[in-house]
Amino acid sequence: MKDNDLYLVLKRPIITEKGTLQKEKFNKVVFEVNSRVNKIEVKQAVEKLFKVKVLSVNMMNVAGKKKRLGKNVGKRSDWKKAVVTLKEGERIDFFEGI
């Protein structure tokens, strides 16, 4: 896997209250990923980009919400989420110095 491909696998980290609690308690980090990737590709991308050891990867498809603006009804895109469990002692810091 080339370095450019790694950035196509992981789109962005998901920073939410629930994700922050999972990070602190269970050493799990949540990412939005490309909808065509599998667990193996996500594991390789996280290990290469952040230089950490990954124990497991759980993935789920998230349905886009229906949104309405006046009488127009639309739908947000469906997307894929990956919950990455890191090895004991490993960390990924998105906001360093805070």
C-alpha positions as CSV (number, residue, x, y, z in Angstrom):
1,M,0.0,0.0,0.0
2,K,1.4,3.4,-1.1
3,D,1.5,6.4,1.2
4,N,-1.1,8.2,-0.9
5,D,-3.5,5.3,-0.5
6,L,-3.4,5.6,3.3
7,Y,-5.0,9.0,3.1
8,L,-7.8,7.6,0.9
9,V,-8.6,4.9,3.5
10,L,-9.0,7.1,6.5
11,K,-11.0,10.2,5.9
12,R,-11.1,11.9,9.3
13,P,-11.2,11.1,13.0
14,I,-14.7,11.3,14.7
15,I,-14.4,13.5,17.8
16,T,-17.6,13.1,19.8
17,E,-18.4,12.7,23.5
18,K,-18.9,9.0,23.1
19,G,-15.7,8.6,21.1
20,T,-13.7,10.5,23.7
21,L,-15.0,8.3,26.5
22,Q,-14.1,5.2,24.5
23,K,-10.7,6.6,24.0
24,E,-10.1,7.2,27.7
25,K,-11.7,4.0,29.1
26,F,-11.1,1.3,26.4
27,N,-8.2,2.8,24.3
28,K,-10.5,2.9,21.2
29,V,-10.3,5.5,18.4
30,V,-13.1,6.2,15.9
31,F,-12.5,7.2,12.2
32,E,-14.7,7.9,9.2
33,V,-13.3,5.7,6.5
34,N,-13.8,5.2,2.7
35,S,-17.0,3.1,2.1
36,R,-15.0,0.5,0.0
37,V,-12.3,-0.5,2.4
38,N,-12.2,-3.5,4.7
39,K,-10.8,-4.1,8.3
40,I,-7.4,-5.2,7.1
41,E,-6.8,-2.0,5.1
42,V,-8.0,0.2,8.0
43,K,-5.6,-1.7,10.4
44,Q,-2.6,-1.3,8.0
45,A,-3.4,2.4,7.4
46,V,-3.7,3.3,11.1
47,E,-0.5,1.3,12.0
48,K,1.5,3.0,9.2
49,L,0.2,6.6,9.7
50,F,0.2,6.8,13.5
51,K,3.0,4.2,14.2
52,V,0.9,2.3,16.8
53,K,-0.2,-1.4,17.2
54,V,-3.8,-2.2,16.5
55,L,-5.5,-5.1,18.3
56,S,-8.8,-5.1,16.4
57,V,-11.0,-3.1,14.0
58,N,-14.9,-3.0,14.2
59,M,-16.7,-1.4,11.3
60,M,-20.2,-0.2,10.7
61,N,-22.2,1.4,7.9
62,V,-24.0,4.6,9.0
63,A,-27.2,5.6,7.2
64,G,-27.4,9.2,6.2
65,K,-30.1,11.3,7.8
66,K,-33.1,12.7,6.0
67,K,-33.0,16.5,6.1
68,R,-35.6,19.0,5.1
69,L,-35.3,22.6,4.0
70,G,-38.7,24.1,3.5
71,K,-40.7,21.8,1.3
72,N,-37.5,20.2,-0.2
73,V,-36.6,16.9,1.3
74,G,-33.0,15.6,0.9
75,K,-30.8,12.9,2.4
76,R,-27.2,13.1,3.6
77,S,-24.8,10.5,2.2
78,D,-24.3,7.1,3.8
79,W,-20.9,6.6,5.3
80,K,-18.7,4.0,7.0
81,K,-17.3,4.2,10.5
82,A,-14.4,2.2,12.0
83,V,-13.7,1.7,15.7
84,V,-10.0,0.9,16.2
85,T,-8.8,-0.8,19.4
86,L,-5.2,0.0,20.2
87,K,-2.8,-2.1,22.1
88,E,-2.3,-1.4,25.8
89,G,0.1,1.6,26.2
90,E,-0.4,2.9,22.7
91,R,-2.0,6.3,22.1
92,I,-3.1,8.6,19.2
93,D,-3.3,12.3,20.1
94,F,-5.3,14.4,17.7
95,F,-5.1,17.6,19.9
96,E,-1.6,17.7,21.3
97,G,-0.8,20.4,23.8
98,I,-4.4,20.8,25.1
